[in-house]
């Protein structure tokens, strides 16, 4: 297929970003002078993607087309789109900034996310494709009573999507304020408006292709930056690391430290540091990143866009390839920022900090290695990245309302497909308006905790229900719903009373937080799993017997795919 060859040719290698770094707080970015190169490139990208949306709209006739692109996406294309879904602008900026600040320790995020993918590959991808239709609730509710499970799934999806959307909108606003010189609220409204156009008219087909193109652009840009950095050191990693240690030592000495202390500070970037201070927080944080991936509704939806389980497995393997490649690039870019950006006064403010905050490391590096034109390209791609991620999120939120609540719960599975589609489009408009309003309301907020909360919720609510319903015969409707809601409520509650929100956001005195750890996942995941097990074991109802009796049929279907074609409607 020519599109496939084109993609292979354009990418050579690619990447998938991380979500958490999308939440890295961009801080109160200062409004800068208008960058006309960036605006021109951004305008060209938007015009191109709107043309794609017009093309996709002509193909989007049914509910299946809208939600899953008619199941016509190949494994390779879907892998690249998952990569695009998983990548958000500040991911690229955030990891490279973390590496610039902490050296090797900045890779703590990358490891968590990368390890999450085998879980998806081996445990869920094939089963998801064989059991589901449009949303992950189709899978979770396969052998259970539909109404309560769907209501739980829709609640979990909408909470995850809401927190994730806020982070993306605030990130977009702050970035554009810095890069384009636009007002913050204008940037947020532009993102909200464009995202609604993509989803409303093009559905999953448009969203998929926008993500593929955006992924290629971001990967091409990141590859160019990494090659330019390595070329300065004769492609010797050793020379690059030695220079980075030398610069960090010099900065520490300039700050008034003794030669011994300065040397220690310089060498600290080559070993583990103090990114996460205590082992409980580290384990909890790692669990949220690992298992949250397998519970993100907009990632899980992607498995229904491929024609069969084989392509579903293939798409995960492609996505994992991109991710691994991307992390190598961000690592080089991070060290490149130490050597090129921290030594150049044009990128530093009066106090010696980066202009626009630490998250702008990769943007300044783009300027250092490729001048204003490449800076414009990276700026436009960063904005486009957020745009595509927000479209994917909105689509998963809209499908939860229209497919899970309206079609299945309210209409008992007898909804007219056209009416379902109409509900989905109304929901998209509502979500778009809410996202814009929340984005404006949370302008000054630290968005890091919001994304980590989205991951912790996905790991504590969606993932346990998904895993237990598919793999454990003894799971019942009551167990899945009560356990799922316990995981959902505990993850939100523990985050609110953690230092990140209780002290930093709500302004309570230091040390007053009820929950001492940064991430609730270790505790809320345990509550979710134990809740599902306990209430399933205690459930002796007639419905529980039916749930357990349905396991064999579910297992045959999930492992062989027999009957899957009819269910998916494609």
C-alpha positions in Angstrom: 0.0 0.0 0.0 1.5 3.4 -1.0 0.4 5.1 2.2 2.3 2.5 4.2 5.5 3.0 2.0 5.1 6.7 2.4 5.0 6.4 6.2 7.9 4.1 6.3 9.9 6.5 4.1 9.0 9.5 6.1 9.6 8.1 9.6 12.6 5.8 9.3 12.2 5.5 13.0 9.6 7.0 15.2 8.4 7.5 18.6 5.7 7.6 21.1 5.6 10.2 23.7 4.7 10.0 27.3 1.7 11.4 28.8 3.0 12.4 32.2 5.5 14.8 30.9 2.6 16.5 29.2 1.7 17.4 32.6 5.0 18.8 33.5 4.1 22.3 34.7 4.9 24.8 32.1 4.7 27.5 34.8 3.5 31.0 34.2 5.0 31.4 30.7 5.7 34.9 29.7 4.1 36.2 26.5 6.8 36.6 23.9 7.1 38.5 20.6 5.1 37.1 17.8 6.9 34.4 16.0 5.6 34.7 12.4 7.6 31.7 11.1 6.0 29.4 13.7 2.5 30.8 13.0 2.9 30.3 9.3 4.0 26.7 9.7 1.2 26.1 12.2 -1.3 27.6 9.7 0.0 25.3 7.0 -0.4 22.2 9.3 -3.9 23.2 10.3 -5.0 23.7 6.7 -3.6 20.3 5.7 -5.3 18.5 8.6 -8.6 20.3 7.9 -8.4 18.9 4.3 -7.8 15.4 5.9 -10.9 16.0 8.0 -13.0 16.8 4.9 -11.7 13.6 3.3 -12.5 11.6 6.4 -16.0 13.2 6.7 -16.9 11.8 3.3 -16.0 8.3 4.5 -17.7 8.6 7.9 -21.3 7.3 7.3 -22.0 4.9 10.2 -21.4 4.7 14.0 -18.7 2.1 13.3 -16.9 4.6 10.9 -17.2 7.4 13.5 -15.9 5.4 16.5 -13.5 2.9 14.9 -12.8 4.2 11.4 -14.8 1.2 10.1 -12.0 -1.2 11.4 -10.0 -0.4 8.3 -6.7 0.8 9.9 -3.7 -1.5 9.5 -1.5 -2.6 12.4 1.4 -0.4 11.2 -0.9 2.7 10.9 -2.5 2.0 14.2 0.9 1.6 15.9 1.9 5.0 14.7 -1.5 6.5 15.7 -1.2 5.0 19.2 2.3 6.5 19.3 0.7 9.8 18.4 -2.1 9.4 21.0 0.5 8.7 23.6 2.6 11.7 22.7 1.8 15.1 23.8 3.7 18.3 23.2 5.1 18.7 26.6 6.1 15.0 26.6 8.8 15.8 24.1 9.6 19.0 26.1 9.1 17.5 29.5 11.4 14.4 29.4 14.2 16.3 27.7 13.9 19.0 30.3 14.0 16.4 33.1 17.2 14.9 31.5 18.7 18.4 31.3 18.0 19.0 35.0 18.7 15.6 36.4 20.8 13.7 33.8 20.2 9.9 33.8 17.6 10.3 36.6 15.3 12.1 34.1 14.6 8.7 32.5 12.5 7.5 35.4 9.4 8.4 33.5 10.5 6.7 30.3 11.1 3.4 32.1 7.7 3.3 33.7 5.9 3.9 30.4 7.9 1.5 28.4 7.4 -1.3 30.8 3.6 -0.8 30.6 3.5 -1.9 27.0 4.2 -5.6 27.4 1.3 -5.7 29.8 -1.0 -4.4 27.1 0.6 -6.6 24.4 0.5 -9.9 26.1 -2.5 -9.6 28.4 -5.0 -7.3 26.7 -4.5 -6.3 23.1 -5.8 -9.5 21.4 -8.6 -10.0 23.9 -9.7 -6.4 23.6 -10.0 -6.7 19.9 -11.9 -10.0 20.0 -14.4 -9.0 22.7 -15.0 -5.3 22.0 -16.9 -3.2 19.6 -16.5 0.6 20.2 -15.3 1.2 23.9 -13.5 -0.7 26.6 -16.9 -1.1 28.4 -17.9 -3.5 25.7 -15.1 -5.8 27.0 -15.6 -5.2 30.7 -19.4 -5.8 30.4 -19.2 -8.9 28.1 -20.6 -11.4 30.5 -22.0 -9.1 33.2 -25.2 -7.1 33.8 -24.9 -4.3 31.3 -26.3 -1.2 33.0 -24.2 -1.1 36.3 -20.9 -2.0 34.5 -21.5 0.5 31.7 -22.3 3.3 34.2 -19.0 2.5 36.0 -17.0 2.4 32.8 -18.5 5.7 31.6 -17.7 7.3 34.9 -14.1 6.1 34.9 -13.6 7.2 31.3 -15.1 10.7 31.8 -13.0 11.3 35.0 -9.7 10.2 33.3 -10.6 12.2 30.2 -11.5 15.4 32.2 -8.1 15.5 34.1 -6.2 14.6 31.0 -8.0 17.3 28.9 -7.3 20.0 31.5 -3.6 19.2 31.4 -3.5 19.3 27.6 -5.4 22.6 27.4 -3.3 24.4 30.0 -0.1 23.0 28.4 -1.3 24.3 25.0 -2.2 27.7 26.4 1.2 28.2 28.1 3.2 26.9 25.1 1.5 29.1 22.6 1.7 32.1 24.9 5.4 31.6 25.0 6.0 30.6 21.4 3.5 32.6 19.3 3.0 35.6 21.4 -0.8 35.0 21.5 -3.0 35.6 24.6 -3.4 32.5 26.8 -7.2 32.3 26.4 -7.0 32.7 22.6 -4.7 29.7 22.4 -7.0 27.6 24.5 -10.1 28.6 22.4 -8.2 27.8 19.1 -7.2 24.3 20.4 -10.8 23.7 21.6 -12.3 24.8 18.3 -10.0 22.8 16.0 -10.4 19.7 18.1 -14.2 19.9 17.9 -14.0 20.2 14.1 -11.7 17.1 13.8 -13.9 14.9 16.0 -17.3 16.2 14.8 -16.8 15.8 11.1 -14.0 13.3 10.7 -14.5 11.0 13.8 -11.9 8.3 14.3 -10.6 8.4 10.7 -9.6 12.0 10.9 -8.3 11.7 14.4 -6.1 8.7 13.4 -4.6 10.4 10.3 -4.0 13.7 12.2 -2.1 11.7 14.8 -0.1 9.7 12.3 1.0 12.9 10.5 1.8 14.7 13.8 3.8 11.7 15.0 5.9 11.7 11.8 6.5 15.4 12.1 7.5 15.2 15.7 9.7 12.2 15.2 11.4 13.8 12.1 12.1 16.9 14.2 13.4 15.0 17.2 15.6 12.8 15.0 17.1 15.9 13.3 17.9 17.5 16.6 19.5 14.4 18.0 21.7 13.9 14.9 22.8 17.6 15.0 23.7 17.3 18.7 25.7 14.1 18.2 27.4 15.5 15.1 29.0 18.2 17.3 30.7 15.4 19.3 31.8 13.3 16.4 28.9 10.9 17.2 30.7 9.9 20.5 28.3 9.6 23.5 31.3 9.6 25.8 32.4 13.0 24.5 28.9 14.4 25.0 28.6 13.1 28.6 32.1 14.4 29.5 31.2 17.9 28.2 27.8 17.8 30.1 29.6 16.9 33.3 32.1 19.7 32.7 29.4 22.3 32.1 27.3 21.2 35.2 30.5 21.4 37.3 31.2 24.9 36.0 27.7 26.0 36.7 27.9 24.7 40.3 31.3 26.4 40.8 29.9 29.6 39.4 27.1 29.4 42.1 29.8 29.6 44.8 30.3 25.9 45.6 33.7 24.5 46.6 35.7 22.6 43.9 34.9 19.3 45.6 31.1 20.1 45.8 31.1 21.4 42.2 32.7 18.2 40.9 30.2 16.1 42.9 27.3 18.1 41.4 28.7 17.7 37.9 29.1 13.9 38.2 25.6 13.5 39.8 24.0 13.8 36.4 25.6 10.4 35.5 24.0 8.5 38.3 20.7 8.1 40.1 19.6 11.2 41.9 16.7 12.4 44.0 13.8 12.6 41.5 11.6 10.5 43.7 12.8 10.6 47.3 11.2 7.6 49.0 10.8 4.0 47.8 7.0 3.9 48.4 6.4 6.9 46.2 8.8 5.4 43.5 6.9 2.1 43.5 3.5 3.9 43.5 4.5 6.2 40.7 5.9 3.4 38.7 2.7 1.4 39.1 0.6 4.3 37.9 2.7 4.7 34.8 2.9 1.0 34.0 -0.7 -0.1 34.6 -2.3 3.3 33.8 -1.4 2.7 30.2 -3.6 -0.4 30.1 -6.5 1.6 31.5 -6.5 4.8 29.3 -9.8 4.8 27.4 -8.4 6.7 24.3 -5.6 4.1 24.0 -7.9 1.1 24.5 -10.3 2.5 21.8 -7.6 2.2 19.2 -7.7 -1.6 19.3 -11.1 -1.6 17.8 -9.9 0.3 14.7 -8.0 -2.7 13.3 -9.7 -5.5 11.4 -8.5 -8.4 13.6 -6.5 -9.5 16.6 -3.4 -10.2 14.6 -3.3 -6.5 13.5 -4.0 -5.5 17.2 -0.9 -7.3 18.3 1.1 -5.9 15.5 0.0 -2.3 16.3 1.3 -2.7 19.9 4.6 -3.9 18.7 5.0 -1.0 16.3 3.9 1.5 19.0 6.5 0.0 21.4 9.2 0.4 18.7 8.4 4.0 18.3 8.4 4.6 22.1 11.8 3.0 22.6 13.3 5.0 19.8 11.7 8.2 21.1 13.2 7.8 24.5 16.7 7.4 23.1 16.1 10.7 21.2 14.8 12.6 24.2 17.8 11.4 26.2 20.2 12.8 23.6 18.2 16.1 23.3 18.3 16.5 27.1 22.1 16.2 27.3 22.3 18.3 24.1 20.4 21.0 26.0 23.0 20.9 28.8 25.8 21.5 26.3 24.2 24.0 23.9 21.5 25.8 25.8 22.9 26.2 29.3 26.1 27.7 27.9 24.4 30.3 25.6 23.4 33.6 27.2 20.7 34.3 24.6 18.5 31.4 26.0 19.0 32.4 29.7 17.3 35.1 31.9 19.0 37.4 34.3 19.0 34.7 37.1 20.6 32.1 34.8 17.4 30.2 34.3 15.9 29.2 30.9 13.7 31.8 29.2 10.1 30.5 29.5 10.9 28.0 32.2 12.8 24.7 32.2 10.3 22.9 29.9 11.5 25.1 27.0 14.9 23.3 26.9 14.1 21.4 23.7 12.6 24.5 22.0 15.8 26.5 22.7 17.9 23.6 21.5 15.8 23.6 18.2 16.8 27.3 17.8 20.5 26.5 18.6 20.9 23.7 16.1 18.4 24.8 13.3 17.8 28.5 13.6 14.5 30.4 13.5 12.9 28.2 10.8 13.5 24.9 12.7 12.3 26.7 15.9 9.1 27.6 14.0 8.7 24.0 12.9 9.1 22.6 16.4 6.7 25.2 17.8 4.1 24.4 15.3 4.5 20.6 15.8 4.3 21.1 19.6 0.9 22.8 19.2 -0.3 20.3 16.6 0.7 17.5 19.0 -1.6 18.8 21.7 -4.4 19.2 19.1 -4.3 15.6 18.1 -4.1 14.2 21.7 -7.1 16.4 22.7 -9.1 15.1 19.7 -8.4 11.4 20.7 -9.5 12.2 24.3 -12.7 13.9 23.3 -13.6 11.0 21.0 -13.2 8.5 23.9 -15.3 10.7 26.2 -18.0 11.2 23.6 -18.2 7.4 22.9 -18.6 6.7 26.6 -21.7 8.9 26.8 -23.3 8.0 23.5 -22.4 4.3 23.3 -22.2 3.2 26.9 -24.8 5.5 28.6 -27.3 6.4 25.8 -27.3 3.4 23.5 -26.8 0.6 26.0 -28.2 1.9 29.4 -31.0 4.3 28.3 -32.1 2.6 25.1 -31.2 -1.0 26.3 -29.1 -1.6 23.2 -31.9 -0.8 20.8 -30.7 2.7 19.9 -30.9 3.9 16.3 -27.3 4.3 15.0 -28.1 7.8 13.6 -29.5 8.9 17.0 -26.4 7.4 18.8 -24.2 9.4 16.4 -26.1 12.6 17.1 -25.7 12.1 20.9 -22.0 11.6 20.3 -21.7 14.8 18.4 -23.7 16.8 21.0 -21.4 15.3 23.7 -18.3 16.3 21.7 -19.5 20.0 21.6 -20.2 19.9 25.4 -16.8 18.3 26.1 -15.1 20.9 23.9 -16.7 23.8 25.7 -16.0 22.3 29.1 -12.3 21.7 28.1 -11.9 25.3 27.0 -13.5 26.7 30.2 -11.5 24.4 32.5 -8.3 25.2 30.5 -8.9 28.9 31.2 -9.9 28.3 34.8 -6.8 26.3 35.6 -4.3 28.6 33.8 -2.2 29.1 36.9 -2.4 25.5 38.1 0.3 23.0 38.3 -0.8 20.5 35.7 1.7 17.7 36.5 -0.5 16.3 39.2 -3.5 16.3 36.9 -1.9 14.0 34.4 -0.4 11.7 37.1 -3.9 11.6 38.6 -5.4 10.6 35.2 -2.9 7.7 35.1 -3.5 6.7 38.7 -7.3 6.7 38.1 -6.9 4.6 35.0 -4.6 2.2 36.9 -6.9 2.0 39.9 -10.4 1.9 38.3 -10.3 0.8 34.7 -7.4 -1.6 34.7 -8.4 -3.9 37.6 -12.0 -4.3 36.2 -10.7 -5.0 32.7 -8.1 -7.5 33.9 -10.3 -9.3 36.4 -13.3 -9.5 34.1 -11.2 -11.1 31.3 -8.9 -13.4 33.3 -10.8 -14.4 36.5 -13.7 -16.8 36.3 -15.0 -15.8 39.8 -15.5 -12.2 38.9 -19.2 -11.0 39.2 -21.1 -7.9 38.2 -21.3 -6.7 41.9 -17.6 -7.3 42.4 -16.6 -5.4 39.2 -18.8 -2.4 39.9 -18.2 -2.0 43.6 -14.4 -2.7 43.3 -14.1 -0.4 40.3 -15.9 2.5 42.1 -13.7 1.9 45.2 -10.6 2.2 43.0 -12.0 5.3 41.3 -13.0 7.1 44.5 -9.9 6.2 46.5 -7.5 7.3 43.8 -9.2 10.8 43.5 -9.6 11.2 47.3 -6.0 10.2 48.1 -4.7 12.6 45.4 -6.7 15.5 46.8 -5.2 14.9 50.3 -1.6 14.4 49.0 1.0 17.1 49.3 0.8 17.9 45.5 -2.8 19.1 45.9 -3.5 19.7 49.6 -0.4 21.9 50.1 0.8 23.1 46.7 -2.6 23.7 45.1 -5.1 24.3 47.9 -2.5 26.4 49.9 -2.7 24.4 53.2 0.4 24.7 55.4 3.4 22.4 54.7 3.3 19.1 56.4 -0.6 19.2 56.8 -1.4 16.7 54.0 -3.3 13.6 55.2 -1.6 11.3 52.7 2.2 11.7 52.6 3.0 10.2 49.1 3.1 11.8 45.7 1.1 9.1 43.9 -1.9 7.1 45.3 -1.6 4.2 42.8 0.0 1.6 45.1 -2.9 2.0 47.6 -5.8 2.7 45.4 -4.9 -0.1 42.9 -4.8 -2.5 45.9 -8.2 -1.2 47.1 -9.6 -1.7 43.6 -8.3 -5.3 43.2 -9.2 -6.4 46.8 -12.7 -4.8 46.4 -13.4 -6.8 43.1 -12.2 -10.0 44.7 -14.0 -9.6 48.1 -17.4 -8.5 46.7 -17.2 -11.2 44.0 -16.5 -14.0 46.6 -19.2 -12.7 48.9 -21.8 -12.5 46.0 -24.1 -15.5 46.2 -26.9 -14.1 44.0 -28.5 -15.7 40.9 -26.8 -13.1 38.8 -23.4 -14.1 40.1 -24.0 -17.7 39.0 -24.8 -16.4 35.5 -21.7 -14.2 35.5 -19.4 -17.2 36.4 -21.2 -19.5 33.9 -20.5 -17.0 31.0 -16.7 -17.1 31.6 -16.0 -20.1 29.3 -17.8 -18.5 26.3 -15.9 -15.3 26.9 -12.6 -17.1 27.1 -13.1 -19.0 23.9 -14.1 -15.8 22.1 -11.2 -13.7 23.6 -8.6 -16.3 22.6 -9.9 -17.5 19.3 -11.8 -14.5 18.0 -14.8 -16.8 16.9 -17.8 -14.5 16.7 -15.8 -11.3 17.0 -16.5 -10.2 13.4 -20.2 -10.0 14.0 -19.9 -8.1 17.2 -17.7 -5.4 15.8 -20.0 -4.5 13.0 -17.1 -4.3 10.6 
